[in-house]
Amino acid sequence: MHASVQDNELDVSGGREKRKLNYTALFIKYYNSPCYCHCRFCTIGQKTYSNVTFDRVEAIVGRFIKWKNEKGLDDFALNFFSGPSNNMDVARLKKSFELSEKLGNSDPTDRWIWLNGISLRPEDELRDWLLERKQAGISMVGMTFIGAKELHDKWRGRKGDYDFEMTMARLVGELGIKRLERMFLTKSTLPHLSSLIDLLDDIPGLSQRWITNVYYQGWARNMESERITRDDLQRLPEKISRYVGNDELRTEGEWIEYLKTDLQIPDRVILGRYTRHPGDSQLHLTIDETNIEELESRSCDEIVGDLRRRKDFVAGLVPPLRELLNDYGDSANMRLYGLRELEAKWIDCFTRDHEQLIRSEGIFTDELSDLTTIP
């Protein structure tokens, strides 16, 4: 948690009206269970792990639940994420689920986990590991598949991951656990998707499958050359296109033309994802050893107030959407994006141009990236 900053401490806005955010949620994150993959598409990016015990985190979250109820904040959500992987024992896993269920984030009758990043282990140990989690109430697991073995292992950053994922897919089917599959729509993966679908269709247990673009966040911000074009999208066979998500994708040039002619998109808000209205945003609080004692000693009002002031201030540094478009938009770019991704890309360009000034005033560049970050 960063120290409070007043709105007038730094102004690179040139006198323009500042960005406006409407906070509809507090997202509390606790990174304590290591991820053993090094995925080039990871939306978290650089990971650091907390040594704070779960019971202290649980107490903080409990205070926020009480605070929300006492304040009558029915439209303000509290979200909790414990990760970044599910490399944790069953007792801790159960506590994480119970805490999320208290917050209303998950259904106790429909518990599921991602299997990305768990440690490699022999098949007999893996079967026991999965069975323990089924007995803890896990009814579905999420898995990510890239393509053929060499490509998969390269993207996941560890040798043997492809064989491990395929073994897991077979075992969860044998154990009666449902499988949710994610694949990526990129230049490198496109040639592999058809055969990958055929292979996975032969493994029992599939519940859901979706194929998506690589989201512009974390390490995936370095994967621009992998983005597909509209021609790529239109040439997809039905076998693949039926699983492509509903996110609206346009080329950068198409979005630029849209923003110039359609004023329904507000100019002075940060576009959110998984929010109800443009400008809705979440406050983010990562609990670790650098702030746990401060969080334990301060009231929830004080914590939320500081988070709001800090994010308001950081958002106020960013030019309006159409000003970013004029400064950094590339009409010749035929790669496909969601609009929130494109705004994040333009904010990155703005940050690089003003990095020295921003750093000299104590602003962290990741705070600007976090404006458009998904949980």
C-alpha positions in Angstrom: 0.0 0.0 0.0 1.5 3.4 -1.0 1.3 6.5 1.1 -1.5 9.0 0.5 -1.0 11.5 -2.3 -2.9 14.8 -2.7 -4.3 15.7 -6.1 -2.2 18.8 -6.4 1.2 17.2 -5.8 1.9 16.5 -9.5 0.1 17.7 -12.6 1.0 16.6 -16.1 -2.5 17.1 -17.3 -2.0 20.5 -18.9 -5.0 21.9 -17.2 -7.4 19.4 -18.7 -10.3 17.8 -16.8 -9.0 14.8 -14.8 -10.0 11.2 -15.4 -13.0 10.0 -13.3 -13.4 6.6 -11.7 -16.3 5.1 -9.9 -15.2 2.5 -7.4 -17.5 -0.5 -7.2 -15.3 -3.1 -5.5 -12.2 -3.8 -3.4 -10.1 -6.6 -4.7 -7.9 -8.1 -2.0 -4.9 -10.3 -3.2 -2.7 -12.6 -1.3 0.2 -14.2 -3.2 1.6 -17.0 -1.1 1.4 -20.2 -3.1 4.2 -20.4 -5.7 3.6 -20.9 -9.4 6.0 -23.4 -11.0 5.4 -22.3 -14.6 7.0 -19.3 -16.3 4.3 -18.6 -18.9 5.1 -16.0 -21.5 1.3 -15.0 -21.5 1.1 -14.6 -17.7 -1.2 -11.6 -16.9 0.4 -11.2 -13.4 4.0 -10.8 -14.7 6.7 -10.5 -12.1 5.6 -12.4 -9.0 6.6 -11.9 -5.4 5.4 -14.1 -2.6 4.2 -13.1 0.8 5.4 -14.7 4.1 2.3 -13.4 5.9 0.3 -16.3 7.5 -3.2 -16.9 6.1 -4.9 -16.3 9.5 -3.7 -12.7 9.5 -5.0 -12.2 6.0 -8.3 -13.8 6.9 -8.6 -11.4 9.8 -8.1 -8.4 7.6 -10.7 -9.7 5.1 -13.1 -10.4 8.0 -12.8 -6.8 9.1 -13.7 -5.6 5.7 -16.8 -7.8 5.6 -17.9 -6.3 8.9 -17.1 -2.8 7.7 -19.2 -3.3 4.5 -22.2 -4.7 6.4 -22.1 -1.9 9.0 -21.9 0.7 6.3 -24.7 -0.8 4.3 -22.6 -0.9 1.1 -24.7 -3.3 -0.8 -23.4 -2.1 -4.2 -19.8 -2.3 -3.2 -18.2 -5.7 -3.8 -15.4 -7.4 -1.8 -13.3 -9.9 -3.8 -10.5 -12.1 -2.6 -7.8 -13.9 -4.6 -5.4 -16.3 -3.0 -2.7 -17.5 -5.4 -1.2 -17.1 -7.8 -1.4 -20.9 -8.2 -3.2 -23.6 -6.2 0.0 -25.1 -4.9 -1.4 -25.2 -1.4 -2.5 -28.0 1.0 -6.1 -29.0 1.2 -6.7 -27.3 4.6 -5.5 -24.0 3.2 -7.5 -24.5 0.0 -10.7 -25.1 2.0 -10.1 -21.9 4.0 -9.6 -19.9 0.8 -12.9 -21.2 -0.6 -14.7 -20.6 2.7 -13.5 -17.0 2.8 -14.5 -16.4 -0.9 -17.9 -17.9 -0.1 -18.4 -15.5 2.9 -17.8 -12.7 0.4 -20.3 -14.1 -2.0 -17.6 -14.6 -4.7 -18.2 -18.3 -5.2 -20.8 -21.1 -4.8 -20.0 -23.7 -2.1 -21.8 -26.3 -4.3 -19.7 -25.5 -7.4 -16.1 -25.2 -6.3 -13.4 -25.2 -9.0 -9.7 -24.4 -9.4 -7.1 -23.7 -12.0 -4.4 -26.3 -12.4 -1.9 -23.9 -14.1 1.5 -23.8 -12.4 1.2 -26.7 -10.0 4.4 -28.6 -9.4 5.3 -31.6 -11.6 4.9 -35.0 -9.9 4.6 -38.7 -10.8 1.2 -39.9 -12.1 0.4 -41.9 -8.9 1.1 -38.8 -6.7 -0.9 -36.6 -9.1 -3.9 -38.9 -8.9 -3.8 -38.8 -5.1 -3.4 -35.0 -5.2 -6.5 -34.6 -7.5 -8.5 -37.1 -5.5 -7.9 -35.1 -2.3 -9.2 -32.0 -3.9 -12.2 -33.8 -5.3 -13.0 -34.9 -1.7 -12.6 -31.3 -0.6 -15.5 -30.4 -2.9 -13.7 -29.5 -6.2 -16.1 -30.4 -9.0 -14.2 -28.7 -12.0 -10.7 -27.7 -12.9 -9.4 -25.2 -15.4 -6.6 -26.1 -17.7 -4.7 -24.2 -20.4 -3.5 -25.8 -23.6 -1.3 -24.2 -26.2 -0.6 -26.6 -29.0 1.9 -29.3 -29.9 4.4 -30.4 -27.2 7.4 -28.2 -28.2 5.3 -25.1 -28.5 3.3 -25.8 -25.3 6.4 -26.3 -23.2 8.1 -23.2 -24.7 5.0 -21.0 -23.9 4.7 -22.5 -20.4 8.4 -22.1 -19.6 9.1 -25.6 -18.4 10.0 -28.9 -20.1 7.5 -31.7 -19.6 4.5 -29.5 -19.0 2.6 -30.7 -22.1 2.8 -34.4 -21.0 1.9 -33.3 -17.5 -1.2 -31.4 -18.7 -2.4 -34.3 -20.8 -1.9 -36.7 -17.9 -4.0 -34.4 -15.7 -6.7 -34.1 -18.3 -7.0 -37.9 -18.4 -6.9 -38.3 -14.7 -9.6 -35.7 -13.9 -11.8 -37.4 -16.4 -11.2 -40.8 -14.7 -12.0 -39.2 -11.3 -15.3 -37.7 -12.6 -14.1 -34.1 -12.3 -15.2 -31.7 -15.0 -12.7 -30.0 -17.2 -12.7 -26.4 -18.4 -10.3 -25.7 -21.2 -8.7 -22.4 -22.4 -6.7 -22.1 -25.6 -5.2 -19.1 -27.3 -5.9 -17.4 -30.7 -2.5 -16.3 -31.8 -0.2 -16.6 -34.9 1.8 -19.4 -33.3 -1.1 -21.4 -31.9 -3.5 -21.2 -34.9 -1.9 -24.0 -36.9 -2.2 -26.3 -33.8 -5.8 -25.7 -32.7 -7.6 -28.1 -34.9 -5.5 -31.2 -34.0 -5.4 -30.1 -30.3 -9.2 -30.0 -30.2 -9.4 -33.5 -31.8 -6.9 -34.8 -29.2 -8.8 -33.3 -26.2 -12.2 -34.3 -27.6 -11.1 -38.0 -27.1 -10.5 -37.4 -23.4 -13.6 -37.7 -21.2 -14.7 -34.9 -18.9 -14.9 -31.8 -21.0 -17.4 -29.3 -19.6 -16.4 -25.9 -21.2 -13.9 -24.7 -23.8 -13.1 -21.3 -24.9 -10.5 -19.8 -27.3 -9.4 -16.3 -26.6 -6.8 -13.7 -27.6 -3.7 -13.2 -25.4 -4.8 -10.4 -23.0 -2.7 -7.3 -22.9 -1.4 -7.5 -19.3 1.6 -8.7 -17.4 4.1 -10.6 -19.5 1.6 -10.8 -22.4 2.3 -7.1 -23.1 5.4 -8.4 -24.8 3.5 -10.6 -27.3 2.2 -8.1 -29.8 3.7 -10.0 -32.7 1.4 -12.9 -31.8 -1.8 -11.0 -32.3 -4.0 -12.1 -35.1 -5.6 -10.0 -37.8 -9.2 -9.8 -39.0 -8.3 -11.9 -42.0 -7.0 -14.6 -39.6 -10.3 -14.4 -37.6 -12.5 -14.6 -40.6 -10.7 -17.6 -42.0 -11.2 -19.7 -38.9 -13.1 -23.0 -39.5 -16.3 -23.5 -37.6 -14.6 -26.2 -35.6 -12.5 -23.4 -34.0 -14.7 -20.3 -34.3 -17.5 -21.9 -32.3 -15.3 -21.6 -29.2 -14.0 -18.1 -29.7 -15.2 -15.8 -26.9 -17.7 -12.9 -27.2 -15.2 -10.1 -26.5 -15.5 -7.4 -29.2 -12.3 -7.4 -31.2 -11.3 -4.8 -33.7 -8.1 -3.7 -35.4 -6.4 -0.6 -33.9 -7.4 1.3 -37.0 -11.0 0.2 -36.6 -11.1 1.3 -33.0 -9.6 4.7 -33.9 -12.2 5.3 -36.5 -14.9 4.1 -34.1 -13.7 6.5 -31.3 -13.6 9.4 -33.7 -17.2 9.0 -34.8 -19.0 7.4 -31.9 -19.1 9.4 -28.7 -20.9 6.8 -26.6 -17.5 5.8 -25.1 -16.8 8.4 -22.4 -13.6 10.3 -23.0 -12.5 10.9 -19.4 -12.9 7.5 -17.7 -10.6 4.5 -17.5 -12.3 1.7 -19.2 -12.9 -1.3 -16.9 -13.3 -5.0 -17.6 -15.9 -7.1 -15.7 -17.6 -3.9 -14.6 -21.1 -2.7 -15.2 -20.4 0.7 -16.7 -17.5 2.6 -18.3 -15.5 4.2 -15.5 -16.4 1.6 -12.9 -13.2 0.4 -11.3 -11.8 -1.8 -8.5 -9.5 -0.8 -5.8 -6.6 -3.3 -5.4 -5.0 -4.2 -2.2 -2.2 -6.8 -2.1 -1.4 -8.0 1.4 2.2 -8.9 2.2 4.9 -8.3 4.9 5.5 -4.7 3.8 2.0 -3.5 4.8 0.4 -6.1 7.1 1.2 -4.3 10.4 -0.1 -1.0 9.0 -3.3 -2.7 7.7 -3.8 -4.3 11.1 -3.5 -1.0 12.9 -5.7 1.2 10.7 -9.4 1.3 10.2 -11.1 0.1 7.0 -12.2 3.7 6.2 -8.6 4.9 6.4 -7.4 2.0 4.2 -10.0 2.5 1.5 -9.7 6.3 1.7 -6.0 6.1 1.0 -6.5 3.6 -1.8 -9.1 5.8 -3.4 -7.0 9.0 -3.2 -4.0 7.2 -4.6 -5.8 5.7 -7.5 -7.7 8.9 -8.2 -4.4 10.8 -8.3 -2.7 8.2 -10.6 -5.7 8.2 -12.9 -5.6 12.0 -13.1 -2.2 11.8 -14.7 -3.5 9.9 -17.7 -4.8 11.9 -20.7 -8.4 11.4 -22.0 -8.9 8.4 -24.3 -9.1 10.4 -27.5 -6.0 12.4 -26.6 -4.1 9.1 -26.1 -5.5 8.1 -29.5 -4.1 11.2 -31.2 -0.7 10.8 -29.5 -0.2 7.0 -29.8 -2.9 5.5 -32.1 -1.6 3.6 -35.1 -4.3 3.5 -37.8 -2.1 1.1 -39.9 -2.0 -1.6 -37.2 -4.2 -4.5 -38.3 -3.9 -6.5 -35.2 -7.0 -7.2 -33.2 -7.7 -5.8 -29.7 -10.4 -5.3 -27.2 -10.8 -1.6 -26.5 -9.7 -1.9 -22.9 -6.5 -3.6 -24.1 -5.8 -0.8 -26.6 -6.3 1.8 -23.9 -3.8 -0.1 -21.7 -1.3 -0.2 -24.6 -1.6 3.6 -25.1 -1.2 4.2 -21.4 2.0 2.1 -21.6 3.2 4.4 -24.3 2.3 7.5 -22.3 4.1 6.0 -19.3 7.3 5.4 -21.2 7.2 9.0 -22.5 6.8 10.5 -19.0 8.7 7.8 -17.0 11.4 10.1 -15.6 8.9 12.7 -14.4 6.5 10.1 -13.0 9.3 8.3 -11.1 10.8 11.6 -9.8 7.5 12.3 -8.1 7.3 8.8 -6.4 4.7 7.3 -8.8 5.4 3.7 -9.7 4.9 2.8 -13.4 3.0 -0.3 -12.5 0.4 1.9 -10.8 -0.4 3.3 -14.2 -0.6 -0.2 -15.7 -2.9 -1.2 -12.9 -5.5 1.3 -14.0 -6.7 -1.2 -16.6 -5.6 -4.4 -14.9 -8.0 -7.3 -14.6 -7.9 -9.3 -11.3 
